[in-house]
Amino acid sequence: MSASSIIVYYPNRQDPEWRWGHVAVVIGVDQERGSVALAEQNYSNARWEDATDHARRIRLFEVGGRYTLIDVSPTQIKNAEGGRIAGWVYPLSAR
């Protein structure tokens, strides 16, 4: 995972807030702390955590060289309103 990756969320036709899914852009990765900083719009309509840098952070797990993202703040253990991440796409230069 690298900065400029795009995270894609599953749509949920039964939930008006997730009807069309969601996308976010990774702007920072902190592997030591297990978090990914995201730039996105219309997720919660809240002010960005850091107005000059990112909207929010989510958890990043690494197991055996493979990465998993979960839509949960690094300081929480659950997110009742979070979306289901389908996967991510990273730039060709990062491969």
C-alpha positions as semicolon CSV with decimal commas, in nm:
position;residue;x (nm);y (nm);z (nm)
1;M;0,000;0,000;0,000
2;S;0,129;0,342;-0,084
3;A;0,019;0,703;-0,094
4;S;-0,201;0,774;-0,397
5;S;-0,372;0,434;-0,370
6;I;-0,750;0,449;-0,409
7;I;-0,971;0,262;-0,163
8;V;-1,302;0,133;-0,298
9;Y;-1,602;0,062;-0,073
10;Y;-1,883;-0,180;-0,155
11;P;-2,223;-0,032;-0,239
12;N;-2,521;-0,132;-0,024
13;R;-2,850;-0,075;-0,209
14;Q;-3,054;-0,109;0,113
15;D;-2,860;0,167;0,294
16;P;-2,918;0,517;0,148
17;E;-2,580;0,638;0,278
18;W;-2,390;0,357;0,104
19;R;-2,616;0,312;-0,198
20;W;-2,338;0,389;-0,449
21;G;-2,036;0,287;-0,242
22;H;-1,751;0,525;-0,171
23;V;-1,392;0,598;-0,271
24;A;-1,104;0,754;-0,076
25;V;-0,746;0,841;-0,165
26;V;-0,460;0,725;0,055
27;I;-0,232;1,018;0,133
28;G;-0,018;0,860;0,401
29;V;0,071;0,520;0,545
30;D;0,210;0,462;0,895
31;Q;0,303;0,094;0,906
32;E;0,447;0,116;1,258
33;R;0,121;0,252;1,403
34;G;-0,099;0,052;1,168
35;S;-0,289;0,339;1,012
36;V;-0,368;0,491;0,676
37;A;-0,453;0,862;0,630
38;L;-0,736;0,928;0,384
39;A;-0,847;1,222;0,173
40;E;-1,217;1,193;0,096
41;Q;-1,539;1,386;0,067
42;N;-1,892;1,309;0,187
43;Y;-1,796;1,028;0,427
44;S;-1,929;1,185;0,745
45;N;-1,948;1,550;0,639
46;A;-1,734;1,632;0,943
47;R;-1,434;1,864;0,938
48;W;-1,109;1,694;0,847
49;E;-0,899;1,580;1,145
50;D;-0,611;1,782;1,001
51;A;-0,747;2,041;0,760
52;T;-0,415;2,062;0,575
53;D;-0,352;1,689;0,553
54;H;-0,624;1,425;0,593
55;A;-0,992;1,364;0,656
56;R;-0,944;1,069;0,891
57;R;-0,735;0,759;0,959
58;I;-0,834;0,393;0,943
59;R;-0,667;0,074;1,063
60;L;-0,405;-0,110;0,861
61;F;-0,300;-0,463;0,952
62;E;-0,002;-0,653;0,812
63;V;0,016;-1,028;0,848
64;G;0,289;-1,220;0,670
65;G;0,357;-0,941;0,421
66;R;-0,009;-0,902;0,325
67;Y;-0,216;-0,598;0,417
68;T;-0,576;-0,560;0,530
69;L;-0,769;-0,235;0,579
70;I;-1,063;-0,204;0,814
71;D;-1,280;0,107;0,829
72;V;-1,216;0,165;1,199
73;S;-1,026;0,452;1,358
74;P;-0,687;0,343;1,499
75;T;-0,818;0,442;1,846
76;Q;-1,138;0,235;1,826
77;I;-1,234;-0,130;1,800
78;K;-1,560;-0,086;1,608
79;N;-1,732;0,154;1,371
80;A;-2,107;0,099;1,347
81;E;-2,134;0,341;1,055
82;G;-1,825;0,238;0,860
83;G;-1,839;0,089;0,515
84;R;-1,710;-0,241;0,387
85;I;-1,388;-0,200;0,191
86;A;-1,387;-0,396;-0,134
87;G;-1,016;-0,337;-0,200
88;W;-0,772;-0,084;-0,330
89;V;-0,592;0,014;-0,645
90;Y;-0,239;0,147;-0,632
91;P;-0,043;0,343;-0,893
92;L;0,171;0,156;-1,144
93;S;0,482;0,332;-1,013
94;A;0,427;0,168;-0,673
95;R;0,432;-0,188;-0,804
